[in-house]
Structures are given as structure tokens and as C-alpha cells.
Amino acid sequence: MKVLLGTAKALAYLHEAIEPKVVHRDIKSSNILIDDEFSAKISDFGLAKLLGAGKSHITTRVMGTFGYVAPEYANSGLLNEKSDVYSFGVVLLEAITGRDPVDYGRPAPEVNLVDWLKMMVGSRRSEEVVDPNIEKRPSTSALKRALLTALRCVDPDSEKRPKMGQVVRMLESEEYPIPREVCSQKLQ
């Protein structure tokens, strides 16, 4: 979790603490480096875009890695910091599940990680999504909190995605206020 939290903090800094803000455009697990103390370092700023406050960018040439790119960016070229939030959500899901964002070697309903995870959570099978290779399984509450955070990050509606500062608070909090109806309906 330290690596993910460090990555979230770095993105929050790029999006919220400097002007112009920096949208990375290629957040993925292989662009997150770690040092000997497991501190996260975001790498490969070759596709990064500088955006002024409250600004978005429309491009006809979508950049990024398939499986991590936000749907609104892939479909219409609309780019803002919420594109990185989506990508971070995919990275968080990768860490929880141990699966690639897109895996054509899996059965059709499991090819897309985001779609598969939503199906599993909707079927009340969230405990089954945890990577079986993780030595220490997360507590049920930690898993629910991580899944809720990831699902908010990969919301198809970019306006509903949290800012990275909010993601940091969600990941840091032991008592993130998860509405009961969300837990009982989606994450059991």
C-alpha cells in the first residue's frame, strides 16, 4: 500500500499543488518506480501535458497505454487530470487482483479488468478478486475501502471521479466513511 499511496500523493502534487498542473497521460504500473525503501517515483513524463487551472485539452491523437486510458479520453480526446485518476484506479485494481488491465488469455467476461471487477463486486464476490499470491491478505474493511476507492477512480463519468487529493485521504484513512448502502449492495 505504501507504493500506491506514494503514487497517489505524487499525482495529487502534479494535479493540485503546482501551476500549471501536469497531466501525466501514461500512469501504469511499469511507470511507477520504487526505491529500496519502497517509496514510489513516477517515471516517463514523455507524454505529459501542462494544463492551466480549470482547463481541459482536446486532442485528435490519443496517447497512453491501452487498458489504462480513461474512456472519455479514448473516445473523444478530452484530457484533464481525471484521466490520470482513471489510470491510477486501474493500477490500484492491478495491485489488488494481480491481473493485467487487459488479458486476452482469459474468458471473455474476464478480459477487461475494470469490467470483470465491477461484475465480481456486483455479484457480491469481492473477496474472490484478491490476488492469490499476496502473502498477507487484507482485512475485509481494508479490501472494501481499496475497492471502493478504485471503483470511484474508474467511474465512466469523469465528473464523478475524485481528485487525487481525495484519493490520498481515502487510502490513508482507516475509517473512510463508506456509506452503508454502498457496502451492503456492492462490496459484500
MARBAVEX-240842 format. One record per residue (C-alpha): residue in one letter; x, y, z. Coordinates in Angstrom, 2 decimals, always signed. Layout:
# residues N
+------+---------+---------+---------+
! resn !      xx !      yy !      zz !
+------+---------+---------+---------+
!    a !       X !       Y !       Z !
...
+------+---------+---------+---------+
END
This chain:
# residues 188
+------+---------+---------+---------+
! resn !      xx !      yy !      zz !
+------+---------+---------+---------+
!    m !   +0.00 !   +0.00 !   +0.00 !
!    k !   +2.96 !   +2.32 !   +0.59 !
!    v !   +3.80 !   +2.37 !   -3.12 !
!    l !   +0.20 !   +3.10 !   -4.11 !
!    l !   -0.16 !   +5.84 !   -1.51 !
!    g !   +3.13 !   +7.40 !   -2.63 !
!    t !   +1.95 !   +7.33 !   -6.23 !
!    a !   -1.37 !   +8.92 !   -5.25 !
!    k !   +0.46 !  +11.68 !   -3.35 !
!    a !   +2.76 !  +12.34 !   -6.32 !
!    l !   -0.24 !  +12.64 !   -8.66 !
!    a !   -2.04 !  +14.90 !   -6.17 !
!    y !   +1.03 !  +17.15 !   -6.20 !
!    l !   +1.17 !  +17.24 !  -10.01 !
!    h !   -2.56 !  +17.98 !  -10.29 !
!    e !   -3.26 !  +20.21 !   -7.30 !
!    a !   -0.09 !  +21.79 !   -5.88 !
!    i !   +1.59 !  +23.33 !   -8.90 !
!    e !   +0.50 !  +25.64 !  -11.70 !
!    p !   +0.25 !  +24.77 !  -14.48 !
!    k !   -0.85 !  +21.32 !  -13.42 !
!    v !   +0.74 !  +18.29 !  -15.03 !
!    v !   -1.37 !  +15.51 !  -16.54 !
!    h !   +0.92 !  +12.51 !  -16.96 !
!    r !   -1.19 !  +10.67 !  -19.60 !
!    d !   +0.55 !   +7.32 !  -19.11 !
!    i !   +0.09 !   +6.24 !  -15.50 !
!    k !   +0.61 !   +2.49 !  -15.40 !
!    s !   +2.37 !   +0.04 !  -13.12 !
!    s !   +5.55 !   -0.05 !  -15.22 !
!    n !   +5.87 !   +3.76 !  -14.93 !
!    i !   +5.92 !   +3.60 !  -11.12 !
!    l !   +9.43 !   +3.01 !   -9.87 !
!    i !  +10.31 !   +2.15 !   -6.29 !
!    d !  +13.47 !   +2.72 !   -4.30 !
!    d !  +15.00 !   +0.48 !   -1.64 !
!    e !  +12.54 !   +1.86 !   +0.94 !
!    f !   +9.52 !   +1.22 !   -1.33 !
!    s !   +8.98 !   +4.92 !   -1.97 !
!    a !   +7.17 !   +5.49 !   -5.25 !
!    k !   +8.58 !   +7.56 !   -8.09 !
!    i !   +6.51 !   +8.30 !  -11.17 !
!    s !   +8.56 !   +7.98 !  -14.35 !
!    d !   +8.24 !   +8.58 !  -18.09 !
!    f !   +6.89 !  +12.09 !  -18.47 !
!    g !   +7.33 !  +11.92 !  -22.25 !
!    l !   +3.56 !  +12.15 !  -22.85 !
!    a !   +2.83 !  +14.63 !  -20.03 !
!    k !   +0.73 !  +17.71 !  -20.77 !
!    l !   +0.70 !  +21.02 !  -18.88 !
!    l !   -2.78 !  +22.42 !  -18.23 !
!    g !   -3.82 !  +25.70 !  -16.63 !
!    a !   -6.28 !  +25.80 !  -13.72 !
!    g !   -9.73 !  +24.52 !  -14.67 !
!    k !   -8.57 !  +23.72 !  -18.19 !
!    s !   -9.06 !  +20.65 !  -20.32 !
!    h !   -7.39 !  +19.75 !  -23.59 !
!    i !   -8.88 !  +18.16 !  -26.67 !
!    t !   -6.56 !  +16.13 !  -28.86 !
!    t !   -7.08 !  +14.15 !  -32.02 !
!    r !   -4.15 !  +11.88 !  -31.16 !
!    v !   -4.82 !   +9.88 !  -28.01 !
!    m !   -1.66 !   +8.89 !  -26.15 !
!    g !   -1.22 !   +6.38 !  -23.35 !
!    t !   -1.37 !   +2.65 !  -22.83 !
!    f !   -4.36 !   +0.52 !  -23.78 !
!    g !   -6.21 !   -0.66 !  -20.69 !
!    y !   -5.17 !   +2.36 !  -18.62 !
!    v !   -6.61 !   +5.16 !  -20.77 !
!    a !   -9.79 !   +6.83 !  -19.48 !
!    p !  -12.84 !   +6.21 !  -21.69 !
!    e !  -13.59 !   +9.89 !  -22.35 !
!    y !  -10.00 !  +10.44 !  -23.45 !
!    a !  -10.00 !   +7.34 !  -25.68 !
!    n !  -13.41 !   +8.18 !  -27.20 !
!    s !  -13.27 !  +11.96 !  -27.62 !
!    g !   -9.71 !  +13.10 !  -26.92 !
!    l !  -10.85 !  +15.08 !  -23.83 !
!    l !   -7.91 !  +15.26 !  -21.45 !
!    n !   -7.75 !  +16.58 !  -17.90 !
!    e !   -6.44 !  +15.37 !  -14.55 !
!    k !   -9.39 !  +12.96 !  -14.20 !
!    s !   -7.74 !  +10.92 !  -16.99 !
!    d !   -4.82 !  +10.22 !  -14.63 !
!    v !   -7.29 !   +9.41 !  -11.83 !
!    y !   -8.82 !   +6.70 !  -14.02 !
!    s !   -5.39 !   +5.28 !  -14.82 !
!    f !   -4.46 !   +5.26 !  -11.13 !
!    g !   -7.69 !   +3.35 !  -10.39 !
!    v !   -6.62 !   +0.70 !  -12.90 !
!    v !   -3.20 !   +0.47 !  -11.22 !
!    l !   -4.92 !   +0.07 !   -7.84 !
!    l !   -7.08 !   -2.74 !   -9.26 !
!    e !   -3.96 !   -4.39 !  -10.68 !
!    a !   -2.36 !   -4.33 !   -7.23 !
!    i !   -5.43 !   -5.82 !   -5.57 !
!    t !   -6.05 !   -8.54 !   -8.15 !
!    g !   -2.63 !   -9.30 !   -9.61 !
!    r !   -4.21 !   -9.13 !  -13.08 !
!    d !   -3.29 !   -7.11 !  -16.15 !
!    p !   -5.77 !   -4.41 !  -17.26 !
!    v !   -6.48 !   -6.37 !  -20.45 !
!    d !   -5.77 !  -10.08 !  -20.77 !
!    y !   -6.97 !  -11.84 !  -23.92 !
!    g !   -5.90 !  -15.18 !  -22.46 !
!    r !   -8.87 !  -15.08 !  -20.08 !
!    p !  -12.52 !  -15.97 !  -20.78 !
!    a !  -14.46 !  -13.14 !  -22.50 !
!    p !  -16.14 !  -11.77 !  -19.32 !
!    e !  -12.70 !  -11.51 !  -17.66 !
!    v !  -10.66 !   -9.90 !  -20.45 !
!    n !  -11.13 !   -6.30 !  -19.23 !
!    l !  -10.04 !   -5.90 !  -15.58 !
!    v !  -12.37 !   -2.98 !  -14.80 !
!    d !  -15.44 !   -4.72 !  -16.27 !
!    w !  -14.60 !   -8.03 !  -14.56 !
!    l !  -14.10 !   -6.36 !  -11.20 !
!    k !  -17.41 !   -4.49 !  -11.46 !
!    m !  -19.11 !   -7.80 !  -12.31 !
!    m !  -17.50 !   -9.55 !   -9.31 !
!    v !  -18.38 !   -6.76 !   -6.89 !
!    g !  -21.92 !   -6.57 !   -8.30 !
!    s !  -22.23 !  -10.34 !   -7.72 !
!    r !  -21.08 !   -9.89 !   -4.10 !
!    r !  -17.86 !  -11.77 !   -4.78 !
!    s !  -15.36 !   -9.04 !   -3.87 !
!    e !  -13.32 !  -11.36 !   -1.62 !
!    e !  -12.56 !  -13.52 !   -4.68 !
!    v !  -10.79 !  -10.71 !   -6.57 !
!    v !   -7.74 !  -10.58 !   -4.27 !
!    d !   -4.51 !  -11.81 !   -5.84 !
!    p !   -3.98 !  -15.36 !   -4.52 !
!    n !   -0.22 !  -14.71 !   -4.48 !
!    i !   -0.48 !  -11.97 !   -1.84 !
!    e !   +1.17 !  -13.33 !   +1.30 !
!    k !   -0.85 !  -11.26 !   +3.77 !
!    r !   -4.48 !  -10.89 !   +2.74 !
!    p !   -6.02 !   -7.50 !   +3.51 !
!    s !   -8.72 !   -7.24 !   +6.14 !
!    t !  -12.27 !   -7.14 !   +4.84 !
!    s !  -12.59 !   -3.44 !   +5.71 !
!    a !   -9.26 !   -2.58 !   +4.03 !
!    l !  -10.30 !   -4.52 !   +0.92 !
!    k !  -13.67 !   -2.76 !   +0.79 !
!    r !  -12.03 !   +0.64 !   +1.21 !
!    a !   -9.46 !   -0.09 !   -1.53 !
!    l !  -12.11 !   -1.44 !   -3.90 !
!    l !  -14.44 !   +1.49 !   -3.28 !
!    t !  -11.58 !   +3.90 !   -3.92 !
!    a !  -10.59 !   +2.09 !   -7.12 !
!    l !  -14.19 !   +1.91 !   -8.35 !
!    r !  -14.63 !   +5.64 !   -7.77 !
!    c !  -11.42 !   +6.28 !   -9.73 !
!    v !  -12.59 !   +4.22 !  -12.72 !
!    d !  -16.11 !   +5.65 !  -12.82 !
!    p !  -17.03 !   +6.01 !  -16.51 !
!    d !  -18.29 !   +9.54 !  -15.73 !
!    s !  -15.15 !  +11.63 !  -15.22 !
!    e !  -17.10 !  +14.22 !  -13.21 !
!    k !  -17.84 !  +11.57 !  -10.57 !
!    r !  -14.19 !  +10.60 !  -10.14 !
!    p !  -12.47 !  +12.03 !   -7.07 !
!    k !   -9.49 !  +14.36 !   -7.25 !
!    m !   -6.18 !  +12.74 !   -6.37 !
!    g !   -6.06 !  +14.63 !   -3.06 !
!    q !   -9.34 !  +12.92 !   -2.14 !
!    v !   -7.91 !   +9.57 !   -3.24 !
!    v !   -4.96 !  +10.11 !   -0.89 !
!    r !   -7.34 !  +10.78 !   +2.01 !
!    m !   -9.38 !   +7.68 !   +1.14 !
!    l !   -6.28 !   +5.49 !   +1.10 !
!    e !   -4.81 !   +7.00 !   +4.29 !
!    s !   -7.96 !   +6.81 !   +6.35 !
!    e !   -8.67 !   +3.78 !   +8.50 !
!    e !  -12.23 !   +4.99 !   +8.87 !
!    y !  -13.07 !   +6.29 !   +5.43 !
!    p !  -16.81 !   +6.94 !   +5.58 !
!    i !  -18.15 !   +4.29 !   +3.25 !
!    p !  -21.94 !   +4.66 !   +3.03 !
!    r !  -23.62 !   +1.53 !   +4.39 !
!    e !  -25.80 !   +1.16 !   +1.32 !
!    v !  -22.71 !   +1.06 !   -0.90 !
!    c !  -21.05 !   -1.59 !   +1.28 !
!    s !  -24.12 !   -3.74 !   +1.59 !
!    q !  -25.12 !   -3.51 !   -2.06 !
!    k !  -21.79 !   -3.51 !   -3.86 !
!    l !  -18.96 !   -4.81 !   -1.73 !
!    q !  -20.18 !   -7.90 !   +0.06 !
+------+---------+---------+---------+
END
